[in-house]
Structure formats: structure tokens, C-alpha cells
Amino acid sequence: MKVLFRKLAVCITAGSIILVSATNASAALPFFSSKKGEVPSLAPMIELTSPAVVSISVQGTQAARQQTQVPEMFREFFGSPNEQVKERPFRGMGSGVIIDAKKGYVVTNNHVVQNADEITVKLTDGREFTAKKLGADEQSDVALLQIEASELAQVSLANSDQLRVGDFTVAIGNPFGLGQTVTSGIVSALGRSGLNIGGLEDFIQTDAAINRGNSGGALVNLNGELIGINTAIFGPNGGNVGIGFAIPSNMMKSIVDQIVEFGEVRRGLLGIQGRDVDAGLAEAMRSKSNKGAFIMEVVPDSAADKAGLKSGDIIFALNDKKLSSFDELRAKVASMGAGANVELSIVREGEEQNVDVVLGDAGMPLAQAKELHPAFEGSEMNNGKDQAGNDGVAVSDVQARSPAARIGLKSDDVIIGLNRQRVNNVADLRRLVEESEGNVMALNVKRGSSTIYVVIRQ
């Protein structure tokens, strides 16, 4: 019997993709009815949270790669087998959580809306709205949508850092497209990582029954407060075996706050290389804790270096919250965002002390650069400055024969304008690309002391 990790939204049948999930909302509420003679029930909480659950339907295209075989006798003329990329349309369904009724903010998984050209949100009262994707983060699998609607319900967010193993949980979703389904369980573990199912892993593990179709759904406490977004399951052939994983609400909120403020995710960076702490390493370094992150190397001039961290230090807590692994530290730091102030509790030469750190900027990964525009694929972009000290978007690590290389971008270029409008940062570039009309865009680029134009034909 093969055991697999699966992102919950994916269910492919007859050429379509079913991405189904659900969520809930409410203020702090009693989880059982107080009417005389009634037995304890979750029904009052479910009834009050369900209006904040929305259905999401998407349409778009996705790349399908196909090998073209060339007979050996003709390879002299046509070359070796090559790969063709074709666009295939898809439709999908999913769910999201309304986290701000006034602004119409809806949170879901990134993979629910990834590559979607059209996103439609349907409320429980039957109203439908076209949603705008404000931003998404592939590594944390979080996406933020916005709808223009009145009289919306919204979910209250719990502080996921206060969760304890054994706390009760309720999952609401649409497994296998059956319709809204509620299951209950407990928090089975916290800070789960090393599962190789995402870039940033700091999952809540629960035994509340979660199956395919729950992706993007809500994990709530007994007050109806959101503690996590369901994102993956562990089991044979993707079926439920009582092991499900959710993105903590605090991580989700941090990502969403960055998207709202900057139009992008400004990932935080500490600037260390390390590994998990085990009992042997803890004994060798005279640490009382057998868990945490061991610093093997500090990157020069990084946030860690500036704060005085050293190789050999053991980080056992972040903002007074105990850490279980290096991956948990990495995920928490990355989701907090560049410029965040954090307090790290460390063990150095057997003595415990606290260190204040201002996180650096990890830059924009390759996968996110192409989200700005397909022509940028294969490059890394980040807020930066040209040689004269003017703000712009710095381009680095342009891969050979990539779309970015083909349009003429090179490492160390700094984009300072688009279509004769000033670009000061990645958020400006994203906005101007979205607003661009016509078939041609002209990037104003500083290359060393020269100013050039790079033309993109859409």
C-alpha cells in the first residue's frame, strides 16, 4: 500500500480539475446550545460560521508537455527528440474564507486559483461575484482574493501560536464534491515539517477527517475561530487515515498582510545555514532543549550577522515560542516578512540569552517572478537600487535560454520604468504590468551607467 502526500484540492477526472474546499467564520461563540434540555452540540457554531464559507470556481489554461519523437534516420536533419508545450483549458472548484467583510477579502490556497483566468466566488445565499486575485504565495500555498459585495459575514482569526496538542478542531469542507461536510478531531501535532509537500512547512497536524476536496478549507476551534487552512493529507491513494495538515492562521495572516500592504510577499531572511537539534547535539553544546535549530554557518552581512549570532548557537525559541526544528524556524521567519523585528532565544556555550534581530529581505523566487509576467520567467527580481542610488527592481540570476533572457534581461539590470512610468519597487512593476494595454510593453532598464529599453511583445 503506497503512502502519499497530496494537496487536498486536486481531483482530476475526465479532463477537469475539481478543487473543492470550505471554511467557517464567527466571533467567539459557545460550541453547544444553552437551551434547557438540549445536549451539547456544535450546531450553533456551525450555523453561525457557514455564511463566511464561499464556493470558488475557476477557469484557465495549464501547460501540457509532450515529447516529440524523431526517427533515428531523420535526426541528422531534425535533431533529437524535443518537448512541446501546449496550453489546455481547465475548470475547477474550490472554497475560501471571508476574513474581512468590509473589504471583501477571501483567503484560499494558492493551488486552488493558480493559472486561473477567471475566478468566481459564490456565497451561501446564492449571490455570485467575479473575484480579483490580489496576490499569492506559492511557497506557503496562500492566495488572497477580493470581491465587491455587501452584507458579508467574516471569520474571526485565532492566534495559532497558542494552540496546544490536544485542542479540539473542526474541519469544514466539501470532500469528493459531496457537499459541505463537518468533521471533528484534535490537534495531533504542531510545527510539522520535512514532509516535502511545500516550500515553507510549519503545519498543524489534525486527525479531523480530511479528504480530497477539502483543500483551501477551514480548520477552526470550538469558538468558530480560524486556526488553519487545510492544505494536504497523508495516506494511501490520497484517502483519509486521520493525518491531515493545515497552514497555521498566523502564517496565513502574515502573508495576507504583506500582500495587502505591498502587493507582494516580502519574505524575511535570517541568513544562516543549519540543521535540527537532536539529543546528542544538545548534550555536546550543553543545551537543556533537545529541539530547535543549530547554526552551522552565518552568512556575512546578513541579518543574523548584524545581530551577533554565531555558528554553534542553538536557537530554541522565536518570540518566546518554542521551536521544534530548523524548518519550523525557516518557515516562521520567511512568513514574517522583511524588516520584521523578532526575538530569538539561543544557547551559546551553555548559557541562554535573547537576541533581537531585524529580518532581511529574501528577494523574489524564480516562481514568483514569472507571475508578474510570463516574459520574466527564469529571472529573480527584488527591490533594489541602480548605481546612482535610485530605487527600482533589481534583476538577478537570469537563466540561460529562459524567457527573461530571450527578451534581453541580464543579471544586475535594474528596471526603473515601464511605458514611461516610474518603477520604484516590485509592487509598482506588478501594478503597471496589470494596467498595461496594447501588445507591447517597454521596460526602461539601467545597465551599469547606461539606460536602455527592453521591449516585451505580448
N, C-alpha and C positions, 0 to 999 in steps of 0.2 A: 504494500500500500504506500503510495508516494505522498509525502507530506509537502505541501506548497504554501508559500505566502502569496496572497492575492490582494490587490487593491480592490475594494469591495464593489466599485461601480461597474466593473467590466463584466458583461454578459453578452457574448456575441452570438447571434442566431440569424440565419437567413440573410446575411449581409447587413444587418442592422446592429447597432450597439445599444444595449439597454443600460442606462446609468441611473439607477434609482436609489433614492435615499430619503431620509426625513429628519425632522428636528422638532424641538419644542421650546416653549418660552413661558415665562411668567415671573412675577415678583415672588418673594419668599412666601410660601403658602404651606398650610398643613397638608401632609400627604394622605390624611384619611378624613372621612366625613365625620363631623362632630354631632350629627343628628342622633337623638336618643334611639337606641336600639339597633343602630347600624354597626356592622363590623368594620374594622379598619380596611381602607381601600385606597388605591392610587387613583381612582377615577376622578375625584375632584381636581387633582393636579393635572392629569392628562387633559381633561376638558378645558382647562384654562390655558394650557400651553399650546394646544393644537392650532389656534389661529395664526401662530407665528411660523408654522410649518408651510413651506411653499413647494410646489412641484416645478421642476425646471426641465424644459425641453430644448434641445439644441439641434442645429443643422450645420453642416460644414463639410470640409473635404479633408482627407488624410492621404499621406503618401503611401503608395504600394510599390514595393521594389520587386523587380523581376529580372532574372538573369537571361540574357540573350545568348544562346549557344551558337557558335560559329563552327561549321565542319572544319576538321583539321586541314583538309586540302585547300580551303579558301582563306585560312588565317594569314597567309602571306599577303593577301590583298585587303582583308577586312579587320585584321588584328585578332587579339584574344577575346574570349567571352567578356561581355561588359554588362553592366547593370543599368536597367532603365527604371526611371521613377515616373509613375503615373498617379494622377490625382483621382481618388474615388470618393464620391459623396457618402455621407453617413448621417443618420439621425440617432438621437439618443435622448434619454430621460434621466433625471436626477432630482435631487431636492436640495433645499438650502434653508438657512435660519435667518430670520429678520432680526438683526441686532440693534438697529436704530430705526424706529418707525417714522420719525420726523424727516430724516434724510433718505429713507428708503434703502438702507444698506442691507444687503443679503450676503451671507457667507456660505461658501460651499467648498468642495475640493477642487483643486486646480484641474485634475484629470477629468472631472465632470464636464468642464467647459472648454478644455484645451482644444484648439483648432476650430472652435465653433465660429461660424459666420453670423448666425442668428441665435439669440438666446431669448426664450420666452418664459416668463415666470407666471404661474397660475396660483392664485390664493385659494384658501379653503372655501371662500364664499363664491367661487366661480369666476371672479374677475381675472383677466389676463393682461399682462404688460410686457412690452419689449424691454429687456434689460440691457444696460450698458456695462461692459466689463471695465472696471476702474483700474484693475491691476491683478497680478497673480504672481505666485512664487512657486516654481516647480519643485525646489528642493524641500520645502516644508509642506507642499501639496495644499496650499491655501489660495483661494481666489475670492475677490470682493466684487460684487455686482451692485448696481443701483437701479431702482425703479422709481418712477414718478407716480405716486399713489397716495390717497388719503385714507384715514381710518385704518391704519395698520396696527397689528399687535407686534410686540417685540419680546425677545428673550432677555432675561437677566443673566449676567455672567458671574459665575462663581470664581473664587480665587483657587485655581488648580494647584497652587503650591501648598495649600492647606489640606489637600487630600491625604488620606491615610489608607493603607491596605486594610480592607475590611469594610470600608464605607459602602453603603448601598448605591447602586447605579440603576438607571433605567435607559434603555435604548429604544428609540422610536425610528422606524424606517419602513421601507417597502420591499422586503425580501422577495426575490423572484417575481416581482411585479404583482404580488397577491393583493396589495392594498396596504394601508397603514397598519403596522403591527407593532405592538409594545412588548418588550421583554425586560426582565429584571435580573439583577445579579449583584455582584460586589466588585470593588476594585481588587484585582488579583495581584497586581504588582505595579510599581511606579518606576519611571526612568528607564524603561526598556529600550535597548539599543543593540547594535550589532546584528540586526535582522536582515540587512542588505535589501530593504524594500523602499528606501528613500535616502535622499541626501542628508537630511537632518533628522535624527532619530532620538526622540525623548518621549516615548509613547506611554500612555496609560494602558495597562492590560486589564481586561474585564472578562468575566465569564457570562455576562448577559448575552443571550443567544443573538449572534450576528451572522448574517449570511450574505451571499451575493445580492447586490441591490441596496444594501444599507449604506453604501459609500456616500459621504457628504452628510450623513445623518447625525443626529444629536445623541450625545451621552449626557444625561442630566442626573442631578442628585434628587433627593426626595422633596426638595422645595421647588423643583422645576427649573433650577438654575443650570445653565450650560457649563459642564465641566470638560467636555471634549467633543471633537468632530471625528466620527468613525471613519477609518481610512483603510484598514487592512484586516485580514483574517489569516489564521494559521490552521491548516487542516488538510486532510486528504481530498484532492479534487476540488478544493475551494469550499467544502462544506463546513458547517459549524461543528466544532468539537469543544466549545467552551473557552476558546482562546481568541479574543479579538483585541484590536489595538485602536486607540483614538489619539488624536493630536490634542494636547492639553489646551484649555481655553486661554491660559496666559500666553502661550506661544502664538496662538491664533491672533489674539488681541494685539500683540506687539507687531506682528506682520501687517495687520489691517491698519494700525495707527500709522505705520510708515507709508503705506500706500496712500492713505488719505492726506497725509502732510506733504509728501514729496512726489507722489505719483509713481513711486518705485520702492523697492526694498533696498535699503542701505545696510547691508549685512555687516554686523560687528565682527571685529577681528582682534584676537588677543596677541597672536604672534608667538606661539610656542609649538613645539613638537613633543609628543609624549605618548604615554600608554596607561593602561589601567593599573591600579594598585592592587596587589594581592597580599596574602599573609606574609610571604617570605620577604617581599619588598618592604612592607610596612615594618617588619622586625629589623631589617637592615638599616632603614632610615629612621628608626626609633619613633615611629608614628603609632599613636593609640588606635587609629582607624585603619581597618583593612580594606577600605574602599576609597575611591577618589581618583584624581588624575596626577600622575607622576610626570614632572617636567624633565625631558631629556635634553632639550635644546631651546634656547631663547633666541628668536630672530633679532639681529641687531636693529636698533632704532624703531622697534615695534612698540606697541602699547605696553606689552609685558616688560620690555627692556626699560622703557621710560619709568615704569612704576617700581622697578627694582627687583623684579622676580628673577630667580636664578635657576640654572639647571640643578637638579637634585631636590628642588622644593616639591612638596606634595600639597596639592590643592584639595581640601576635603569638604569645602562648603563655598557656596556663592550666595551672597546676601543672606547669610545665616541659614540657608537651605542646604542640607547635606547632599553631597554628590555621590553617586554610585559608580560612575565610570568616566573615562576621558570623553567618550562620545556624548554623554549627557552634558558635560561642560561645554563641548563644542557646539551642540545644538542650542543650548541656552544662550551662549554668547552671541552666536550668529543671529538668533531671532531678536535679540535685544536691540540691535541696530548700532550703527556707527555713532560715536560720540556719547554713548550711554555711560553713566558712572556706576561702577559696580564695586562691591567689597568682596575680596577673596580671603578666605581663611586658609592659612597654609601651615605646614610643619616644616621648619628649617633647622637642621641639626638637633632634632628632638624637641625643639621649642615651638609652641603655637603662637602665631601672630596674625594680624589682619593687614591687608594691603589694599589700598584704594587704587583703582585703575580706570582710566578713560579709554574706552574701546576705540580701536582704529577702524578703518574702512576696508572691507574685504574686496570691494570692487564688484563688478557685474560679471557673473559667469557667462561662458560662451552661450549656454542655452537661453539666457535671458537677452543677450544682445540681439539675437535673431528675432525676438519678439517685438523689438522696436520696428524692424523692417526686415523682410527676408534677405535683402541685399547685405545686411550686416552680419549674416551668419558666418561663423569662422573667425570672428574677432572678439576681443574683450574690451569693454568700454567702462569708463569710470569718470566721475567728476575730476577735473584736473585743471591745469593752467598751461598756457603756452610759454615760450621763452621770455616774453615781455611781462609775464605775470598776470595776464588776462584770463578770466575764467572761461572754461569750455568743457568739452567732452574728450578726454584723452583716449586714444585708441592704442591697444597693445595686443601682442600675441596673435597677429593676423596669420592664419593658417594658409599654407601654400595651396593654390588652386581652389580656394574657398570662394563663395560669392563675394565676400568682402574684398578679397584680393583681386577678383576679376573686375570690380568697379574701380579699382585703383587705390584703395586704402592701404596704408603701410603702418607698421609699428611706429609709435612715437608721434603719429599725426595727432593734432588737436582740432576737433570740429568746433568752429566758433560761430557758424551761421548756417541757416537753411533758407533758401529762396529769399535772400537779402534780409532776413530777420535774425536778430541776435540769439545765439545759443550760449547760455551760461552754465548749463548743467544737463544731466540726463533727462530730468523732468521736462525741461524746455524742448529738448530734441524729440521726446516722445509726443508732446503736445503738438509741435509743428508738423511732425510726420502725419499725425492723425488728421490735422486740419488741411493738409496739402491737397490741392485739387489739380487736375490735369495729369498728363502722362509722364512728366519729367520733374525731378527734384534736383536742385543744385546745392551741394554742400560746399560751404566756404571752409577751407581747411588751412591751418597753419602747419607748415612742414619746415621745421628749423626756422630760419629767418624769412622764408618765402611764404607767400599767400597764394593758394591755388584753389581751383574749383574741381570737385568730383561730381560727375553727373550720373544720376540714377534714373533709368527709364523703367517706368512701372508697367 
